[in-house]
Amino acid sequence: LLDHSLTTTTMAKRGKKWNVAKHVERASLLSMTLSLLSLMNARFSFPSYNLILAMWGLFCVYNRSTRAVFVLIAFLGVSFVTDIVFMSMWSQGSTNVLLTDDQASSMAASFSLVMMCFNFIAKCLLGYYGIHFFATLRGPSS
């Protein structure tokens, strides 16, 4: 009877790992899609490291390594800062990508900037689920 209760606990723990992993996978796919949409602008260069972070999130789901998930969380933290700097620098002053002479390029730049803002929210979700995935992989602390 004792072994059966341990098996049930382990299976519930594995089920929790799988659910959190599924959330990390979905957030990574959402971030990857939004990253590709933000890169559609041909005139202005938007950062492409968000695409790599989304791919790394998918790698973490299939690898299930605590070290890989920790690196994902660390680089997400750095990318939050760089995204805020990039969005603030490129949307005001003389480097405003939204104010161009051509209306089509201005619309493309604003679309890319909005997709980057949505990607920032998706990366917040990825960070939240990544922290929970890291805690699940790490196991209960004693």
C-alpha positions as CSV (number, residue, x, y, z in Angstrom):
1,L,0.0,0.0,0.0
2,L,2.9,2.4,0.7
3,D,4.4,1.8,-2.7
4,H,1.1,2.4,-4.4
5,S,0.8,5.8,-2.7
6,L,4.3,6.7,-3.8
7,T,3.5,5.7,-7.4
8,T,0.3,7.8,-7.4
9,T,2.3,10.8,-6.1
10,T,5.0,10.3,-8.7
11,M,2.4,10.1,-11.5
12,A,0.7,13.3,-10.3
13,K,4.0,15.0,-10.2
14,R,4.8,13.8,-13.8
15,G,1.3,15.0,-14.8
16,K,2.2,18.4,-13.4
17,K,5.5,18.5,-15.2
18,W,3.7,17.7,-18.5
19,N,1.0,20.4,-18.0
20,V,3.6,23.1,-17.2
21,A,5.7,21.9,-20.1
22,K,2.7,22.3,-22.4
23,H,2.2,25.9,-21.2
24,V,5.9,26.6,-21.9
25,E,5.6,25.1,-25.3
26,R,2.5,27.1,-26.2
27,A,4.0,30.4,-24.9
28,S,7.2,29.6,-26.9
29,L,5.1,29.0,-30.1
30,L,3.2,32.2,-29.5
31,S,6.4,34.2,-29.0
32,M,7.9,32.6,-32.1
33,T,4.9,33.6,-34.2
34,L,4.9,37.1,-32.9
35,S,8.7,37.4,-33.4
36,L,8.3,36.4,-37.0
37,L,5.6,38.9,-37.5
38,S,7.7,41.7,-36.0
39,L,10.5,40.8,-38.4
40,M,8.3,41.4,-41.5
41,N,9.5,45.0,-41.8
42,A,12.1,45.2,-44.5
43,R,13.1,48.9,-44.0
44,F,13.9,48.9,-40.3
45,S,15.7,46.2,-38.3
46,F,13.9,44.9,-35.4
47,P,15.7,42.5,-33.0
48,S,15.7,38.9,-33.9
49,Y,16.9,37.5,-30.5
50,N,13.3,37.0,-29.6
51,L,13.0,34.3,-32.2
52,I,16.0,32.5,-30.8
53,L,14.6,32.7,-27.2
54,A,11.3,31.2,-28.4
55,M,13.3,28.3,-30.1
56,W,15.3,27.9,-26.9
57,G,12.0,27.6,-25.0
58,L,10.9,24.8,-27.3
59,F,14.3,23.1,-26.8
60,C,13.8,23.3,-23.0
61,V,10.4,21.6,-23.2
62,Y,11.8,18.6,-25.1
63,N,15.2,18.5,-23.4
64,R,13.8,18.9,-19.8
65,S,17.1,20.1,-18.5
66,T,17.1,22.4,-15.4
67,R,20.2,24.1,-16.7
68,A,18.6,24.9,-20.1
69,V,15.5,26.2,-18.4
70,F,17.6,28.4,-16.0
71,V,19.5,29.8,-19.0
72,L,16.1,30.5,-20.7
73,I,14.9,32.4,-17.6
74,A,18.2,34.4,-17.4
75,F,18.2,35.4,-21.0
76,L,14.5,36.3,-20.8
77,G,15.4,38.7,-18.0
78,V,18.1,40.3,-20.2
79,S,15.8,40.5,-23.2
80,F,13.1,42.3,-21.1
81,V,15.5,45.1,-20.5
82,T,16.7,45.3,-24.1
83,D,13.2,45.2,-25.4
84,I,12.1,48.1,-23.2
85,V,15.2,50.1,-24.4
86,F,14.6,49.2,-28.0
87,M,10.9,50.1,-27.9
88,S,11.5,53.4,-26.2
89,M,14.4,54.4,-28.4
90,W,12.7,53.5,-31.7
91,S,9.3,55.1,-31.0
92,Q,10.3,58.7,-30.1
93,G,12.6,61.5,-31.2
94,S,14.7,61.5,-34.4
95,T,14.9,57.7,-34.5
96,N,11.1,57.3,-34.5
97,V,10.4,54.4,-37.0
98,L,6.7,55.3,-37.0
99,L,7.3,58.7,-38.7
100,T,8.6,58.2,-42.1
101,D,8.0,59.9,-45.5
102,D,6.4,56.8,-47.0
103,Q,3.0,55.8,-45.6
104,A,3.5,52.1,-46.4
105,S,6.8,51.8,-44.6
106,S,5.3,53.7,-41.6
107,M,2.4,51.3,-41.5
108,A,4.8,48.3,-41.7
109,A,7.0,49.8,-38.9
110,S,4.1,50.4,-36.7
111,F,2.8,46.8,-37.3
112,S,6.2,45.4,-36.4
113,L,6.4,47.6,-33.3
114,V,2.9,46.5,-32.1
115,M,3.9,42.8,-32.7
116,M,7.0,43.4,-30.7
117,C,4.9,44.8,-27.8
118,F,2.6,41.7,-28.0
119,N,5.7,39.6,-28.0
120,F,6.8,41.3,-24.9
121,I,3.6,40.1,-23.2
122,A,4.1,36.6,-24.6
123,K,7.6,36.6,-23.2
124,C,6.3,37.6,-19.8
125,L,4.0,34.5,-20.0
126,L,7.0,32.4,-21.1
127,G,9.0,33.6,-18.1
128,Y,6.2,32.9,-15.7
129,Y,5.7,29.4,-17.0
130,G,9.4,28.9,-17.3
131,I,9.9,29.7,-13.6
132,H,7.2,27.1,-12.7
133,F,8.7,24.6,-15.1
134,F,12.1,25.1,-13.5
135,A,10.6,24.5,-10.0
136,T,8.8,21.4,-11.2
137,L,11.9,19.9,-12.8
138,R,13.9,20.8,-9.7
139,G,11.6,18.9,-7.5
140,P,10.5,19.7,-3.9
141,S,13.1,21.5,-1.9
142,S,13.9,20.0,1.4
